[in-house]
Amino acid sequence: MFNSEKLPPHNLGLFRLEKFVGRAEELEQLRNLFKRSPVIAITGPSGAGKSTLATALAVTEASRFREGILHITATGESHLGFYDIIRAVEDVLATGITTHPISSWPVLLLQQLYGFRRLLILDELTDAAPDTVAKIIRLIHKIGPGGRGRFILVGRSLPKALLKLVGDAHLVLDGLDVAAVADWLELHQEIYPLTPKDALQLHKISGGHPLALKLVGGLWNTPDWAMLIDLVSVQRPDDWSARLKFTVTAALAYLDRTCPEASQLLTEYSQASGGGTIAAIESSYWRPPQNRVSLKETLQILVRHGLLMVTPNQKNNRYFIHPLIRRFLDKTWYANLKKEEQHRYTMAHARYYLTAAQKFTRLSSDQWPTVSYNWGNIRKGFSYLIARLEDELGMSLELLPEQTALLIDAPTLSYSSVDLDEVLILLRDYALALRSYIVQRHPPEGHRIMLSGVVASRHLLDRRAEALIAITLGDLAYYHLDYSTAQILYRRSLPFFKEVKDHAQVIHVTRNLGIVLRGMNRLDESLKKYHQALALAEKFNLYPELATIQTAIASTYYHQKEYQQAVDCYQKAISLDKKNNNEPWQAAHHNNMGLALEALGQYNVAIEHYRQAVKFHKKVQNKKGLSITCSNLGAVYYQINRPQKALEQYGRAKTIRDSLGHWLDKAAILHNMGHIALELGDFPQSAAYFTQSKDLYLRFGQTNLADEEQLMLEEVAKRQKAEG
């Protein structure tokens, strides 16, 4: 039914479509809703198949969304948050949003949805925080009829504000009809002892809800069958949520009585977030029983009874617990365990998923999506450890950045618990493993995990770990423009690396101090730090560092308008790039050299360096860098009175920005093109450029810039009138 071979970039759980039946009428209804609304909703009771239907719709409509389909849900124990959307976008599309300040994320995300044929499925929205709901609504409103991005909102129910937004573009999902249940039975005849003639009775008991079908099928003709009938029959016929709850109760009771090892495994595994492989389950949750029933057999029992889902026909099958069953277990069975048992299970989970977190350090950032499906479990692991540490400290580590330095400069703290050492060791190792990820992706809890890592490292007397994690805290402070805290943290880490003669880290931290001082506009002090780092890199023959430092020095000179000195430094950086065969940096350095030469009025030489930058940008396929350099070429051609060449280069830059979804950058380019057309006396074309620019600025909420474009439109009209 579904052709999944030619899907666009996506993270859909296609396992849901295995043995998919029915829903033809619902799919057609949703497709019609999509034709007239950019956002539609699917609601209904747990187990009705909402996520499966949304996945089926996405695959059916895939040709409309050739630039990406994302299924986004909550991770860990928290409700769906705005960061979950950002994280999924980065994992699937690698847009670079998280390299920008967090305050700019909403508008950057909007740009990625406005101009591209992309679909976002936002799942489990029932309990989404008001702030998240508000951001989603703003995002949808801003896309509006002119945008190509589309949304499917999924939940047992939706917050009132989202329901109002959706209006009648809303499907309330019920169970499958009797005919579809008969088809379902035929597909599952190897698992359940039923035949199509049992479809009517099965439909009556289960309501046709896919989850209930599995649960009821697993109990069919068992000794607990009568209990199931009794539990379900006393509920209101139309209250399928209550009936499903008692169906789950019956299935779990039967499992507990007939296969206690499966019951125990399910109780522990209910604390996992998302699916897990057999290796993960065996390492973290499996306690081999005395009768030696195998893990594989136990998992098969759980799948047969509808208590686990499994991804089919994959090399490494993953097992999932339905959210309804997870919530039920968490509030009943798991909640009734002793604290010691809960601690033991959660520590096993934290140990295992540390190994997943450590993969982030061994992979390049473009490979992180191969690990990122574990992010929910990684979060759960370190969140529990942090909570344990906070209990011992008697304080929260959710501090403001400026409070960070005060805490980590405090004397070593004492702890009352004698079994805390493993918690501290794991915290330290999680912090070390996630340093690059947290600086590049900026999850909301990043500051807290790094701070806990510093505290843990100090208690363990691991000075290297403490210094390395302090650097990461400094990076986070710098990212949030808190330069004074970043400076304190960098300075605090430096003595250790000097003491142990770790020259690479000394150079790295010294250069970072220069970057911070430049951010504080203390340019002379910044240059001093850069030159210190440069001298050390030359002394210890650390050649890869030299080009980076020369670039920092050149950039500072350029900022000081010492353009010739900037040119000299960029030339040295380019020579080092050639020796290191570093083509991406050659592109950047040739571009920056062009800027410095342009400032000196050496336009023709600047053009040659820009052309070199274009060559290297193309070679390494850096579209953003290529667009920047083309814009620079446009500017320099305008300076030397070659307006047609300027328009040509700006046009190339605009086309590239279109493909990247950088609409505000495109607006700026259109503004420049409008000025050139105005100087050429092409008033209609100039007005068209300024109008396009104004519309984009308004679309993305940049009213001040839109006002400037309006002034330019008035100027165009004035000149056109003056020339008759």
KAJONOR-V651376 format. One record per run of one state. SS is the DSSP state (h for helix, s for strand, l for the rest). FROM is the first residue (numbers start at 1). TO is the last residue. If there is no record, write none. Layout:
{{SS	FROM	TO} {SS	FROM	TO}}
This chain:
{{l	1	9} {s	10	10} {l	11	13} {h	14	17} {l	18	23} {h	24	36} {l	37	38} {s	39	43} {l	44	49} {h	50	60} {l	61	61} {h	62	64} {l	65	68} {s	69	72} {l	73	81} {h	82	93} {l	94	96} {h	97	99} {l	100	101} {h	102	114} {l	115	118} {s	119	122} {l	123	129} {h	130	143} {l	144	149} {s	150	155} {l	156	159} {h	160	166} {l	167	169} {s	170	172} {l	173	177} {h	178	187} {l	188	195} {h	196	206} {l	207	209} {h	210	219} {l	220	224} {h	225	233} {l	234	239} {h	240	258} {l	259	259} {h	260	269} {l	270	275} {s	276	277} {h	278	284} {l	285	294} {h	295	304} {l	305	308} {s	309	310} {l	311	317} {s	318	320} {l	321	322} {h	323	331} {l	332	333} {h	334	336} {l	337	338} {h	339	362} {l	363	364} {h	365	367} {l	368	368} {h	369	372} {l	373	374} {h	375	393} {l	394	400} {h	401	408} {l	409	420} {h	421	433} {l	434	434} {h	435	441} {l	442	445} {h	446	459} {l	460	462} {h	463	479} {l	480	482} {h	483	499} {l	500	502} {h	503	519} {l	520	522} {h	523	539} {l	540	542} {h	543	559} {l	560	562} {h	563	580} {l	581	582} {h	583	599} {l	600	602} {h	603	619} {l	620	622} {h	623	639} {l	640	642} {h	643	660} {l	661	662} {h	663	679} {l	680	682} {h	683	699} {l	700	702} {h	703	722} {l	723	724}}
